[in-house]
Amino acid sequence: MSDSQFDLIEGSFDLALRNIEISDSSLMGRKLADDRRVLCASPTYINEYGKPEIVEDLKNHQIISFRDNSPKTLINQSGEKIDIPSNNDKRNVIIDDGLSLKVTTQAGAGISINSLWSVASALEDGSLIRVLPEYVLADQTALWLIYPKSNVLTAKVRVLIDFLIDEIKKPLKRLNHKFA
């Protein structure tokens, strides 16, 4: 298990579960579900620094970024898109692992963008709080099972794919409705 991107063909992997936009034409994919991403922070962070009321307020906050620090755009239910303002004058934390991103956010280091499926239990138990809950990240990422086009899927890989589809898709639908 790894958040690192790797070459499935070169690594001789049969299957990978990824939350990405698929752009590699040598790969086949089976979409499991959309990967909604939400802003969140710990109650400790909110108590100390306050809760942003509008997107522009984010420029005054510590932002924990996942690996790339590329500009991000948020979208609300009415389709309004707004870029997350840069806060280059503040020191950002950059993480390259989803679990570390969640743990660092729970520890009070700042506000982060997380996959809803990753933080749902923390939102339920109160160890994380949605920030600007009317917004989600405006991107096309989804949870995909990906595999090389050239591979003939063995029976065990097909059984695993069917199992993952059944086990992953249902809870994601529940989470998306619960935290809409």
Secondary structure as UniProt FT lines:
FT   TURN            8..12
FT   STRAND          16..20
FT   TURN            25..26
FT   STRAND          27..34
FT   STRAND          37..41
FT   HELIX           43..49
FT   HELIX           55..60
FT   STRAND          63..66
FT   STRAND          73..76
FT   TURN            77..78
FT   STRAND          81..83
FT   TURN            88..89
FT   STRAND          93..95
FT   HELIX           98..106
FT   TURN            107..108
FT   STRAND          111..115
FT   HELIX           116..125
FT   STRAND          129..130
FT   TURN            133..134
FT   STRAND          135..137
FT   STRAND          142..148
FT   TURN            149..150
FT   HELIX           155..178
//
